[in-house]
Amino acid sequence: MAADQVGHPLGVFDSGVGGLSVLRALRQELPGESLVYLADQAHVPYGPRPLEQVRRFSAGIAHYLLHPSAGLPVKTLVVACNTASAAALHEMRRFFPDTPFVGMEPAVKPAAEYTRTGVVGVLATPATFQGALYASVIERFARGVTVLQDTCPGLVAQIEAGELDSPLTRRILEQALLPMLAQGIDTVVLGCTHYPFVIPLIQSITGSGVRVIDPAPAVARQVRRVLHERRALNPAGPGQVSYLTTGDPARLSALLPALAGENAPVRQLSWGMELQEYAA
């Protein structure tokens, strides 16, 4: 698989709308590429779920996007979810060795390089913090840096509901960020793809002296590198986006203008019918 699949779409998936922050960066970096975005809103949020369950969901979604009942299989799969990347990226590469996967990695390295106070905050889900990927990133890049962590309970649900600037959303972020600010953070790493949608609210709490790192642009650049290496970049364009959800399509469609910058139809998929949990 390489040059012969230039016209095939990229696949992007997340537990919900969070991956739209990565989709946004992909569309800016790769305007010629078509994309299929799948939101597993039947199971959102992934963060509190057992890692093995997230692995089964993720592999099932990958299998579907690589073996669609209609349309072209995706040529590269972007795991636009920190939890799924932490839980399942290694296994998906093993299950589907012919497909390139690009996942999310908490941006601890650039945060450690940037910080002047030596104190960095990371906002992520429990599953991301529990994963071996996060532990590896901390071990490799955070030596000599104090890393403060918070799981921001309830924040994903607020963003899924479109509550990007509500009093409750602000209170969740203040509970996470104010203790970190008191300990001297000057950098905040967003370790969940939902969280870039509340960057304005985060910045209103932290002030201009704290840098907020969204990993999505770096992920989009990595996808470009992968496609270039495989001679699979599509120079034709313009790319189109197809939206799928395992939840309520009207709910996702209503959020697309604010989160994806467009009105678009959303097709519903069903677990147990089009999608099957996958374990190998």
SULJO-V491657 format. One record per residue. N is the residue number from 1. SS is DSSP state (H for helix, E for strand, - for the rest). PHI is phi as a letter, one per 30 degrees, with the letter a starting at -180 (999 if undefined). Layout:
n->N ss->SS phi->PHI
n->N ss->SS phi->PHI
//
This chain:
n->1 ss->- phi->999
n->2 ss->- phi->a
n->3 ss->H phi->d
n->4 ss->H phi->d
n->5 ss->H phi->c
n->6 ss->- phi->e
n->7 ss->- phi->d
n->8 ss->- phi->d
n->9 ss->- phi->d
n->10 ss->E phi->d
n->11 ss->E phi->c
n->12 ss->E phi->b
n->13 ss->E phi->b
n->14 ss->E phi->a
n->15 ss->- phi->d
n->16 ss->- phi->a
n->17 ss->- phi->d
n->18 ss->- phi->e
n->19 ss->- phi->d
n->20 ss->H phi->d
n->21 ss->H phi->d
n->22 ss->H phi->d
n->23 ss->H phi->e
n->24 ss->H phi->e
n->25 ss->H phi->d
n->26 ss->H phi->d
n->27 ss->H phi->d
n->28 ss->H phi->d
n->29 ss->H phi->d
n->30 ss->- phi->b
n->31 ss->- phi->d
n->32 ss->- phi->d
n->33 ss->- phi->c
n->34 ss->- phi->d
n->35 ss->E phi->b
n->36 ss->E phi->c
n->37 ss->E phi->c
n->38 ss->E phi->c
n->39 ss->E phi->c
n->40 ss->- phi->d
n->41 ss->- phi->d
n->42 ss->- phi->d
n->43 ss->- phi->b
n->44 ss->- phi->d
n->45 ss->- phi->d
n->46 ss->- phi->d
n->47 ss->- phi->e
n->48 ss->- phi->d
n->49 ss->- phi->d
n->50 ss->- phi->e
n->51 ss->H phi->e
n->52 ss->H phi->d
n->53 ss->H phi->d
n->54 ss->H phi->d
n->55 ss->H phi->d
n->56 ss->H phi->d
n->57 ss->H phi->d
n->58 ss->H phi->d
n->59 ss->H phi->d
n->60 ss->H phi->d
n->61 ss->H phi->d
n->62 ss->H phi->e
n->63 ss->H phi->d
n->64 ss->H phi->d
n->65 ss->H phi->d
n->66 ss->H phi->d
n->67 ss->- phi->b
n->68 ss->- phi->d
n->69 ss->- phi->d
n->70 ss->- phi->b
n->71 ss->- phi->i
n->72 ss->- phi->c
n->73 ss->- phi->d
n->74 ss->- phi->d
n->75 ss->- phi->c
n->76 ss->E phi->b
n->77 ss->E phi->c
n->78 ss->E phi->c
n->79 ss->E phi->d
n->80 ss->- phi->d
n->81 ss->- phi->a
n->82 ss->H phi->d
n->83 ss->H phi->d
n->84 ss->H phi->d
n->85 ss->H phi->d
n->86 ss->H phi->d
n->87 ss->H phi->d
n->88 ss->H phi->b
n->89 ss->H phi->d
n->90 ss->H phi->d
n->91 ss->H phi->d
n->92 ss->H phi->d
n->93 ss->H phi->d
n->94 ss->H phi->d
n->95 ss->H phi->d
n->96 ss->- phi->b
n->97 ss->- phi->d
n->98 ss->- phi->d
n->99 ss->- phi->c
n->100 ss->E phi->d
n->101 ss->E phi->c
n->102 ss->E phi->b
n->103 ss->- phi->c
n->104 ss->- phi->c
n->105 ss->- phi->b
n->106 ss->- phi->e
n->107 ss->- phi->d
n->108 ss->H phi->d
n->109 ss->H phi->e
n->110 ss->H phi->d
n->111 ss->H phi->d
n->112 ss->H phi->d
n->113 ss->H phi->d
n->114 ss->H phi->d
n->115 ss->- phi->e
n->116 ss->- phi->c
n->117 ss->- phi->d
n->118 ss->- phi->i
n->119 ss->E phi->b
n->120 ss->E phi->b
n->121 ss->E phi->c
n->122 ss->E phi->b
n->123 ss->E phi->c
n->124 ss->E phi->a
n->125 ss->- phi->d
n->126 ss->H phi->e
n->127 ss->H phi->d
n->128 ss->H phi->d
n->129 ss->H phi->d
n->130 ss->H phi->d
n->131 ss->- phi->d
n->132 ss->H phi->d
n->133 ss->H phi->d
n->134 ss->H phi->d
n->135 ss->H phi->d
n->136 ss->H phi->d
n->137 ss->H phi->d
n->138 ss->H phi->d
n->139 ss->H phi->d
n->140 ss->H phi->d
n->141 ss->H phi->c
n->142 ss->- phi->c
n->143 ss->- phi->d
n->144 ss->- phi->i
n->145 ss->- phi->c
n->146 ss->E phi->d
n->147 ss->E phi->c
n->148 ss->E phi->c
n->149 ss->E phi->b
n->150 ss->E phi->a
n->151 ss->- phi->c
n->152 ss->- phi->h
n->153 ss->- phi->e
n->154 ss->- phi->j
n->155 ss->H phi->d
n->156 ss->H phi->e
n->157 ss->H phi->d
n->158 ss->H phi->d
n->159 ss->H phi->d
n->160 ss->H phi->d
n->161 ss->- phi->d
n->162 ss->- phi->i
n->163 ss->- phi->c
n->164 ss->- phi->d
n->165 ss->- phi->b
n->166 ss->- phi->d
n->167 ss->H phi->e
n->168 ss->H phi->d
n->169 ss->H phi->d
n->170 ss->H phi->d
n->171 ss->H phi->d
n->172 ss->H phi->e
n->173 ss->H phi->d
n->174 ss->H phi->d
n->175 ss->H phi->d
n->176 ss->H phi->d
n->177 ss->H phi->d
n->178 ss->H phi->d
n->179 ss->H phi->d
n->180 ss->H phi->d
n->181 ss->H phi->d
n->182 ss->H phi->d
n->183 ss->- phi->c
n->184 ss->- phi->j
n->185 ss->- phi->d
n->186 ss->- phi->b
n->187 ss->E phi->b
n->188 ss->E phi->b
n->189 ss->E phi->c
n->190 ss->E phi->c
n->191 ss->E phi->c
n->192 ss->- phi->b
n->193 ss->- phi->d
n->194 ss->- phi->d
n->195 ss->H phi->d
n->196 ss->H phi->e
n->197 ss->H phi->d
n->198 ss->H phi->c
n->199 ss->H phi->e
n->200 ss->H phi->e
n->201 ss->H phi->d
n->202 ss->H phi->e
n->203 ss->H phi->d
n->204 ss->H phi->d
n->205 ss->H phi->d
n->206 ss->H phi->d
n->207 ss->- phi->i
n->208 ss->- phi->d
n->209 ss->- phi->d
n->210 ss->- phi->c
n->211 ss->E phi->d
n->212 ss->E phi->c
n->213 ss->E phi->c
n->214 ss->- phi->c
n->215 ss->- phi->d
n->216 ss->H phi->e
n->217 ss->H phi->e
n->218 ss->H phi->d
n->219 ss->H phi->d
n->220 ss->H phi->d
n->221 ss->H phi->d
n->222 ss->H phi->d
n->223 ss->H phi->d
n->224 ss->H phi->e
n->225 ss->H phi->d
n->226 ss->H phi->d
n->227 ss->H phi->d
n->228 ss->H phi->d
n->229 ss->H phi->d
n->230 ss->- phi->c
n->231 ss->- phi->h
n->232 ss->- phi->c
n->233 ss->- phi->d
n->234 ss->- phi->c
n->235 ss->- phi->d
n->236 ss->- phi->d
n->237 ss->- phi->i
n->238 ss->- phi->d
n->239 ss->- phi->d
n->240 ss->- phi->c
n->241 ss->E phi->b
n->242 ss->E phi->c
n->243 ss->E phi->c
n->244 ss->E phi->b
n->245 ss->E phi->b
n->246 ss->- phi->c
n->247 ss->- phi->c
n->248 ss->- phi->d
n->249 ss->H phi->d
n->250 ss->H phi->d
n->251 ss->H phi->d
n->252 ss->H phi->d
n->253 ss->H phi->e
n->254 ss->H phi->d
n->255 ss->H phi->c
n->256 ss->H phi->d
n->257 ss->H phi->e
n->258 ss->H phi->d
n->259 ss->H phi->c
n->260 ss->- phi->b
n->261 ss->- phi->i
n->262 ss->- phi->a
n->263 ss->- phi->c
n->264 ss->- phi->a
n->265 ss->- phi->d
n->266 ss->E phi->b
n->267 ss->E phi->c
n->268 ss->E phi->c
n->269 ss->- phi->c
n->270 ss->- phi->b
n->271 ss->E phi->d
n->272 ss->- phi->j
n->273 ss->- phi->c
n->274 ss->- phi->d
n->275 ss->E phi->c
n->276 ss->- phi->b
n->277 ss->- phi->e
n->278 ss->- phi->b
n->279 ss->- phi->b
n->280 ss->- phi->b
//
